[in-house]
């Protein structure tokens, strides 16, 4: 079975940002143990991941060292964190496969996405990024850099940038080619680097973000995969769906989760993005979307606990 798997970025870092890279690598090893079991079971994987915490760390480092090094634009931050996170995932997954005497190739592609003007209707259209500033520093950044900043109660002022819709994945053909030749592909971290293409065909970065859920849906369509697996913490899933931790896979059809999107105005942004992206994917011919916690990943498709979203309720997924 071909699967696009989208892992939340906070599952790939330590819960304590003050801890070092070893804790981040430990978190990645836990995920790759689950992914490796899927590969051993014969599934073809294209893996994407969030990068909000990782980009936040880069921006915080830049602010702390602003007197001695230049700051980085968001497209470079995205490329930086795609490469670093991809490297760690690729290495951990390759190590797992080698220990199982499996010879699968693993490749990371730093991925660019051509973006539209704004996020899909009904989804959050801006996103807070980076460190929090006091009033004086916020005013200085607004004047010198033209940033928009919002006050977050109890934390300070934070930069906000547009959340945009991915229209095309520039490296889609490369991703498809590798997948068809049995390479496990890690790509489109953080939703991909948002770019625009001018009339002459030149590509340039955009100071914005793309939620990985929309890129995962677009990626699944462009590489002809009919199932997406979103991997999120249990707590995030439980905040939306009434589930037992050890219960069977709960099926929800399109009409049911349309009502959920419309009725829950307090839904966390990351989950709202997932549901809207899932709705659009299913309306455009996708078969199903799974939303599961990380410890259930190796049990995909039928034995896991979590949520299955589908146009109609399905008896089973193809093996």
C-alpha positions as CSV (number, residue, x, y, z in Angstrom):
1,X,0.0,0.0,0.0
2,X,1.2,3.5,-0.9
3,X,1.0,5.9,2.1
4,X,1.7,9.6,2.5
5,X,2.5,10.0,6.2
6,X,2.5,13.5,7.8
7,X,4.0,13.7,11.3
8,X,3.4,16.7,13.6
9,X,6.6,18.6,14.1
10,X,6.3,18.6,17.9
11,X,6.6,14.8,17.8
12,X,10.2,15.2,16.4
13,X,11.6,17.4,19.2
14,X,12.0,17.1,22.9
15,X,9.1,18.4,25.0
16,X,11.7,20.6,26.8
17,X,13.3,23.0,24.3
18,X,16.2,23.5,26.7
19,X,17.3,19.9,26.2
20,X,19.8,19.1,23.4
21,X,19.8,17.5,20.1
22,X,20.1,14.0,21.6
23,X,16.6,14.3,23.0
24,X,15.4,15.4,19.6
25,X,17.2,12.4,18.0
26,X,15.6,10.1,20.6
27,X,12.1,11.4,19.6
28,X,12.9,10.7,16.0
29,X,14.2,7.2,16.7
30,X,10.8,6.4,18.4
31,X,9.0,7.5,15.2
32,X,11.3,5.7,12.8
33,X,10.8,2.5,14.8
34,X,7.1,2.7,13.9
35,X,7.9,3.7,10.3
36,X,10.3,0.9,9.9
37,X,7.7,-1.7,10.8
38,X,5.5,-0.3,8.1
39,X,8.3,-0.7,5.5
40,X,9.0,-4.2,6.7
41,X,5.3,-4.9,6.2
42,X,5.6,-4.0,2.5
43,X,4.2,-0.5,2.4
44,X,5.6,2.3,0.3
45,X,6.1,5.5,2.2
46,X,6.4,9.1,1.4
47,X,7.0,11.0,4.7
48,X,6.4,14.6,5.4
49,X,6.6,16.4,8.7
50,X,5.9,19.6,10.5
51,X,8.7,22.0,11.4
52,X,7.1,24.8,13.5
53,X,9.2,24.0,16.6
54,X,12.4,23.6,14.6
55,X,11.9,27.0,12.7
56,X,11.1,28.6,16.1
57,X,14.4,27.4,17.4
58,X,16.3,28.8,14.4
59,X,14.6,32.2,14.8
60,X,15.2,32.3,18.5
61,X,18.9,31.6,18.0
62,X,19.0,34.3,15.4
63,X,17.4,36.8,17.8
64,X,19.8,35.9,20.6
65,X,22.8,36.3,18.3
66,X,21.5,39.3,16.3
67,X,24.5,41.4,17.2
68,X,27.0,39.1,15.6
69,X,25.2,37.2,12.8
70,X,22.7,38.2,10.2
71,X,19.0,37.0,10.4
72,X,17.5,34.5,8.0
73,X,14.4,34.9,5.9
74,X,11.7,32.3,6.3
75,X,12.4,30.4,3.1
76,X,16.0,29.8,4.2
77,X,14.8,28.8,7.7
78,X,12.4,26.3,6.0
79,X,15.2,24.9,3.9
80,X,17.5,24.7,6.9
81,X,15.0,22.8,9.0
82,X,13.9,20.5,6.2
83,X,17.5,19.5,5.6
84,X,18.4,18.9,9.3
85,X,15.2,17.1,10.2
86,X,15.3,15.1,7.0
87,X,18.9,14.1,7.7
88,X,18.0,12.8,11.2
89,X,14.9,10.9,10.0
90,X,16.8,9.5,7.1
91,X,19.7,8.3,9.2
92,X,17.5,6.9,12.0
93,X,15.3,5.0,9.5
94,X,18.3,3.7,7.6
95,X,19.8,2.4,10.8
96,X,16.6,0.7,11.7
97,X,16.4,-1.0,8.3
98,X,20.0,-2.1,8.4
99,X,19.5,-3.7,11.8
100,X,16.6,-5.7,10.2
101,X,18.8,-6.6,7.2
102,X,16.5,-4.6,4.9
103,X,18.2,-2.8,2.1
104,X,15.6,-0.1,1.3
105,X,17.0,3.2,0.1
106,X,16.0,6.4,2.0
107,X,16.2,9.9,0.4
108,X,15.4,13.4,1.6
109,X,14.3,16.1,-0.9
110,X,14.3,19.7,0.1
111,X,11.0,20.7,-1.4
112,X,9.5,23.9,-2.8
113,X,5.8,24.6,-3.2
114,X,4.3,27.3,-5.4
115,X,1.7,29.1,-3.3
116,X,-1.6,30.9,-3.8
117,X,-2.7,34.0,-2.0
118,X,-4.1,32.6,1.2
119,X,-5.1,29.5,3.1
120,X,-8.3,27.6,2.1
121,X,-11.7,29.0,3.1
122,X,-12.4,28.3,6.8
123,X,-8.9,27.7,7.9
124,X,-6.6,30.1,9.8
125,X,-5.0,32.6,7.4
126,X,-2.1,33.7,9.6
127,X,0.4,31.9,11.9
128,X,2.5,33.2,14.7
129,X,6.2,32.2,14.4
130,X,9.4,32.7,16.3
131,X,10.2,34.3,19.7
132,X,8.2,36.7,21.8
133,X,9.3,40.3,22.1
134,X,8.6,43.1,24.6
135,X,6.9,46.2,23.4
136,X,10.1,48.1,22.6
137,X,11.6,45.4,20.5
138,X,8.3,44.7,18.7
139,X,7.9,48.4,17.7
140,X,11.5,48.4,16.4
141,X,10.9,45.3,14.3
142,X,7.7,46.7,12.9
143,X,9.4,49.9,11.8
144,X,12.7,48.4,10.6
145,X,11.5,45.2,9.0
146,X,7.8,45.9,8.3
147,X,6.7,42.9,10.4
148,X,3.2,42.3,11.6
149,X,3.1,41.4,15.3
150,X,0.3,40.2,17.6
151,X,0.2,40.4,21.4
152,X,-0.1,37.0,22.9
153,X,-1.3,37.4,26.5
154,X,1.2,36.4,29.1
155,X,4.0,35.9,26.5
156,X,4.6,39.1,24.6
157,X,4.5,40.2,20.9
158,X,5.0,37.6,18.2
159,X,5.5,37.9,14.5
160,X,2.6,36.7,12.3
161,X,2.9,35.7,8.7
162,X,0.4,34.6,6.0
163,X,-0.5,30.9,5.9
164,X,-0.8,30.1,2.2
165,X,-2.2,27.4,0.0
166,X,0.2,25.1,-1.9
167,X,-0.7,25.0,-5.6
168,X,2.1,22.9,-7.1
169,X,5.0,20.9,-5.7
170,X,8.0,21.7,-7.8
171,X,9.8,18.4,-7.0
172,X,6.7,16.2,-7.4
173,X,8.1,14.3,-10.4
174,X,11.3,13.5,-8.5
175,X,9.3,12.3,-5.4
176,X,7.1,10.2,-7.6
177,X,10.1,8.7,-9.5
178,X,11.8,7.7,-6.3
179,X,8.7,6.2,-4.7
180,X,8.0,4.2,-7.8
181,X,11.6,2.8,-7.6
182,X,11.0,1.7,-3.9
183,X,12.8,4.6,-2.3
184,X,11.4,5.8,1.0
185,X,11.1,9.6,0.4
186,X,11.2,12.3,3.1
187,X,10.0,15.6,1.6
188,X,8.0,18.8,2.0
189,X,8.9,19.3,5.6
190,X,6.9,22.1,7.2
191,X,4.6,22.1,4.2
192,X,7.4,22.9,1.8
193,X,9.2,26.1,1.2
194,X,6.7,28.7,-0.1
195,X,7.8,30.2,-3.4
196,X,6.4,32.1,-6.4
197,X,7.4,31.8,-10.1
198,X,7.6,35.0,-12.2
199,X,6.8,35.4,-15.8
200,X,10.3,34.4,-16.9
201,X,10.2,31.2,-14.8
202,X,12.4,32.5,-12.0
203,X,11.6,31.1,-8.5
204,X,11.8,33.2,-5.4
205,X,11.0,32.6,-1.7
206,X,7.9,34.0,0.1
207,X,7.8,35.3,3.7
208,X,5.0,33.0,4.6
209,X,4.2,29.5,5.8
210,X,2.3,26.5,4.4
211,X,0.6,24.0,6.7
212,X,1.9,20.5,6.1
213,X,-1.7,19.2,6.0
214,X,-2.5,21.0,2.7
215,X,0.8,19.9,1.2
216,X,0.3,16.3,2.3
217,X,-3.1,16.3,0.5
218,X,-1.6,17.9,-2.7
219,X,1.3,15.5,-2.5
220,X,-1.0,12.5,-2.3
221,X,-2.8,13.6,-5.4
222,X,0.3,14.4,-7.4
223,X,1.9,11.0,-6.7
224,X,-1.3,9.0,-7.0
225,X,-1.7,7.9,-3.4
226,X,-5.2,7.5,-2.1
227,X,-4.5,7.4,1.7
228,X,-3.0,10.0,4.0
229,X,-1.9,9.2,7.6
230,X,-1.7,12.2,9.9
231,X,0.3,11.4,13.1
232,X,-0.5,13.6,16.1
233,X,-0.3,13.4,19.9
234,X,-3.2,11.6,21.5
235,X,-4.1,14.7,23.4
236,X,-4.6,16.7,20.2
237,X,-6.8,14.0,18.7
238,X,-8.8,13.5,21.9
239,X,-9.5,17.2,22.1
240,X,-11.6,16.9,18.9
241,X,-12.8,13.3,18.9
242,X,-14.4,11.2,21.7
243,X,-12.1,8.1,21.6
244,X,-10.9,5.4,23.9
245,X,-7.1,5.1,23.9
246,X,-7.3,1.3,23.2
247,X,-10.4,1.4,21.1
248,X,-10.8,0.3,17.5
249,X,-10.3,2.6,14.5
250,X,-13.3,5.0,14.5
251,X,-14.8,5.7,11.1
252,X,-16.3,9.1,10.3
253,X,-17.8,9.9,6.9
254,X,-17.6,13.2,5.0
255,X,-20.9,14.6,6.2
256,X,-20.1,13.9,9.8
257,X,-16.8,15.7,9.8
258,X,-18.1,18.6,7.7
259,X,-20.5,19.2,10.6
260,X,-17.5,19.0,13.0
261,X,-15.5,21.6,11.2
262,X,-18.5,24.0,11.1
263,X,-19.6,23.5,14.7
264,X,-16.3,23.5,16.6
265,X,-15.2,27.2,16.6
266,X,-12.6,26.6,19.4
267,X,-10.7,23.9,17.5
268,X,-6.9,24.1,17.6
269,X,-5.5,25.5,14.4
270,X,-3.4,22.5,13.5
271,X,-6.4,20.1,13.8
272,X,-8.6,22.5,11.8
273,X,-6.0,22.5,9.0
274,X,-6.0,18.7,9.0
275,X,-9.7,18.4,8.8
276,X,-10.1,21.0,6.0
277,X,-7.2,19.5,4.0
278,X,-8.8,16.0,4.5
279,X,-12.2,17.3,3.3
280,X,-10.6,18.8,0.2
281,X,-8.6,15.6,-0.5
282,X,-11.6,13.3,-0.2
283,X,-13.7,15.6,-2.4
284,X,-11.0,15.5,-5.0
285,X,-11.0,11.7,-5.2
286,X,-9.0,10.6,-2.2
287,X,-10.1,7.3,-0.5
288,X,-9.4,7.8,3.2
289,X,-7.5,9.8,5.8
290,X,-6.2,8.4,9.1
291,X,-5.5,10.5,12.1
292,X,-3.6,8.5,14.7
293,X,-1.2,8.8,17.6
294,X,2.5,7.9,17.0
295,X,2.3,4.6,18.9
296,X,-0.3,3.3,16.5
297,X,1.6,4.0,13.3
298,X,3.1,0.6,12.8
299,X,-0.4,-0.9,13.0
300,X,-1.7,1.0,9.9
301,X,-4.0,0.4,8.1
302,X,-6.5,-1.9,9.9
303,X,-5.3,-2.6,13.4
304,X,-4.6,0.9,14.7
305,X,-6.6,3.0,17.1
306,X,-7.6,6.5,15.9
307,X,-9.8,8.1,13.3
308,X,-10.5,7.2,9.7
309,X,-12.1,9.9,7.6
310,X,-13.7,8.8,4.3
311,X,-16.4,9.9,1.8
312,X,-18.4,6.9,2.9
313,X,-17.8,4.4,5.7
314,X,-15.4,1.7,4.4
315,X,-15.3,-1.9,5.3
316,X,-11.5,-2.1,4.9
317,X,-8.5,-0.5,3.3
318,X,-6.4,-2.3,0.7
319,X,-3.4,-4.0,2.1
